[in-house]
Amino acid sequence: MSDEMQKHLDKGMYGSPSVNPDEQRKFLGTFRERVYIRMTIQQMKQAEYKKTLEKHLPDYPDASILINGNVSESLQSSYIQIAMKAKLKFTIVDTDLKEDDDSGLLVISDQAVNEDTIDIKDKFSSDQTQTSQKATEKKSFWNKLFHN
């Protein structure tokens, strides 16, 4: 049997070969190099990360959003509304990822962007530390006296 015939039979029996199938599975069908922001399923449930995402989505006007299909429908709809408000395309991806630390939402590009940090917690941690510092910062007597 010829080599071409064997390739054709293999493709028919096993499907088209894919590059880095484990990486594509982890990143909802895309590659890590195309991801701007990644949220885990657990992070999607937390309001602080939702607000952070809403704040930073306008920074990526040509991006699109992938949402894990195993996330609850109410959570999906709230993130769909955020995507629509930011005028970004979104896709619900049917996957077998169900654990809290699996990818729940990805902000992606159609080309490689090679972001060093993609996790929303690490990428925008300065936003959360600044707000928590402002909330817990106590003003001294002299500061109150001269800066009011």
DOROLO-836044 format. One record per residue (C-alpha): residue in one letter; residue number from 1; x, y, z. Coordinates in Angstrom, 2 decimals. Layout:
N
("A" NUM (X Y Z))
...
//
This chain:
148
("M" 1 (0.00 0.00 0.00))
("S" 2 (1.34 3.43 -0.87))
("D" 3 (2.28 5.98 1.76))
("E" 4 (-0.41 8.42 0.53))
("M" 5 (-3.09 5.75 0.77))
("Q" 6 (-2.02 4.91 4.33))
("K" 7 (-2.21 8.61 5.34))
("H" 8 (-5.68 8.85 3.81))
("L" 9 (-6.87 5.75 5.68))
("D" 10 (-5.36 6.96 8.97))
("K" 11 (-7.04 10.33 8.58))
("G" 12 (-10.39 8.62 7.95))
("M" 13 (-10.02 6.31 10.95))
("Y" 14 (-8.44 8.65 13.51))
("G" 15 (-9.28 12.13 12.26))
("S" 16 (-6.91 14.87 11.22))
("P" 17 (-3.70 15.00 13.21))
("S" 18 (-3.44 18.10 15.41))
("V" 19 (-0.49 20.05 16.74))
("N" 20 (-0.14 20.04 20.54))
("P" 21 (-3.52 18.44 21.34))
("D" 22 (-2.95 18.65 25.13))
("E" 23 (-2.23 22.38 24.93))
("Q" 24 (-5.28 22.94 22.74))
("R" 25 (-7.43 20.99 25.19))
("K" 26 (-6.17 23.07 28.14))
("F" 27 (-6.75 26.36 26.29))
("L" 28 (-10.23 25.59 24.93))
("G" 29 (-9.11 24.66 21.42))
("T" 30 (-6.50 27.36 20.86))
("F" 31 (-2.80 27.69 21.59))
("R" 32 (-1.24 29.30 24.66))
("E" 33 (0.64 31.78 22.45))
("R" 34 (-2.67 33.36 21.34))
("V" 35 (-4.02 34.04 24.84))
("Y" 36 (-4.12 37.54 26.33))
("I" 37 (-6.04 36.74 29.53))
("R" 38 (-6.99 33.44 31.19))
("M" 39 (-9.56 33.01 33.94))
("T" 40 (-10.11 29.74 35.75))
("I" 41 (-13.64 28.54 36.48))
("Q" 42 (-13.10 29.47 40.14))
("Q" 43 (-11.96 32.99 39.22))
("M" 44 (-15.03 33.47 37.03))
("K" 45 (-17.19 33.03 40.14))
("Q" 46 (-15.44 35.87 42.01))
("A" 47 (-16.73 39.41 41.55))
("E" 48 (-13.32 41.07 41.87))
("Y" 49 (-11.97 39.22 38.80))
("K" 50 (-15.15 39.93 36.88))
("K" 51 (-14.69 43.66 37.52))
("T" 52 (-11.01 43.44 36.55))
("L" 53 (-11.92 41.75 33.28))
("E" 54 (-14.59 44.37 32.54))
("K" 55 (-12.08 47.13 33.21))
("H" 56 (-9.37 45.70 30.93))
("L" 57 (-11.35 44.26 28.00))
("P" 58 (-11.28 47.59 26.09))
("D" 59 (-7.47 47.20 26.01))
("Y" 60 (-7.97 44.33 23.52))
("P" 61 (-10.31 45.66 20.79))
("D" 62 (-9.48 42.97 18.21))
("A" 63 (-9.69 40.06 20.63))
("S" 64 (-12.38 37.44 20.99))
("I" 65 (-13.54 35.47 24.01))
("L" 66 (-13.78 31.71 24.54))
("I" 67 (-16.06 30.53 27.37))
("N" 68 (-15.98 26.99 28.75))
("G" 69 (-19.33 25.31 28.07))
("N" 70 (-19.25 23.53 31.44))
("V" 71 (-19.61 26.80 33.34))
("S" 72 (-23.12 27.37 34.68))
("E" 73 (-25.51 29.10 32.29))
("S" 74 (-26.04 32.06 34.60))
("L" 75 (-22.28 32.63 34.79))
("Q" 76 (-21.98 32.22 31.02))
("S" 77 (-24.69 34.79 30.41))
("S" 78 (-23.08 37.36 32.70))
("Y" 79 (-19.77 37.04 30.82))
("I" 80 (-21.56 37.10 27.47))
("Q" 81 (-23.08 40.42 28.51))
("I" 82 (-19.60 41.72 29.37))
("A" 83 (-18.32 40.60 25.96))
("M" 84 (-21.24 42.24 24.18))
("K" 85 (-20.75 45.46 26.15))
("A" 86 (-17.09 45.48 25.05))
("K" 87 (-18.22 44.64 21.47))
("L" 88 (-16.10 41.49 21.32))
("K" 89 (-16.93 38.22 19.61))
("F" 90 (-17.41 35.25 21.89))
("T" 91 (-17.71 31.49 21.51))
("I" 92 (-18.98 28.86 23.93))
("V" 93 (-16.60 25.90 23.69))
("D" 94 (-17.84 22.39 24.43))
("T" 95 (-15.09 20.73 26.46))
("D" 96 (-14.52 18.19 29.18))
("L" 97 (-12.76 20.67 31.49))
("K" 98 (-14.84 20.86 34.69))
("E" 99 (-12.41 21.42 37.57))
("D" 100 (-12.20 24.81 39.31))
("D" 101 (-8.60 25.38 38.19))
("D" 102 (-9.32 24.58 34.52))
("S" 103 (-9.71 27.34 31.94))
("G" 104 (-13.12 28.97 32.20))
("L" 105 (-12.66 32.03 30.01))
("L" 106 (-9.95 33.11 27.60))
("V" 107 (-9.42 36.44 25.86))
("I" 108 (-7.60 35.47 22.67))
("S" 109 (-6.18 36.78 19.43))
("D" 110 (-6.33 35.10 16.04))
("Q" 111 (-2.52 35.33 15.87))
("A" 112 (0.35 34.66 18.24))
("V" 113 (0.75 37.41 20.86))
("N" 114 (3.12 35.56 23.24))
("E" 115 (2.06 37.27 26.48))
("D" 116 (4.38 36.37 29.35))
("T" 117 (1.65 36.47 31.97))
("I" 118 (-1.88 35.45 31.05))
("D" 119 (-3.53 34.54 34.36))
("I" 120 (-5.83 37.40 35.38))
("K" 121 (-4.72 37.17 39.00))
("D" 122 (-1.04 37.66 38.13))
("K" 123 (-1.48 39.99 35.18))
("F" 124 (-3.57 42.60 36.97))
("S" 125 (-2.51 41.97 40.58))
("S" 126 (-1.38 45.59 40.91))
("D" 127 (-5.01 46.68 40.40))
("Q" 128 (-6.20 44.61 43.35))
("T" 129 (-3.30 45.52 45.62))
("Q" 130 (-3.81 49.23 44.98))
("T" 131 (-7.50 49.08 45.85))
("S" 132 (-6.85 46.99 48.97))
("Q" 133 (-4.06 49.35 50.06))
("K" 134 (-6.34 52.36 49.65))
("A" 135 (-9.04 50.67 51.71))
("T" 136 (-6.72 49.70 54.57))
("E" 137 (-4.50 52.80 54.59))
("K" 138 (-4.93 54.81 57.77))
("K" 139 (-4.14 58.48 57.74))
("S" 140 (-2.12 59.96 60.54))
("F" 141 (-3.32 62.88 62.58))
("W" 142 (-0.93 65.23 60.77))
("N" 143 (-1.95 63.92 57.37))
("K" 144 (-5.62 64.50 58.18))
("L" 145 (-4.88 67.93 59.57))
("F" 146 (-2.87 69.25 56.63))
("H" 147 (-4.27 67.32 53.64))
("N" 148 (-8.02 67.68 54.01))
//
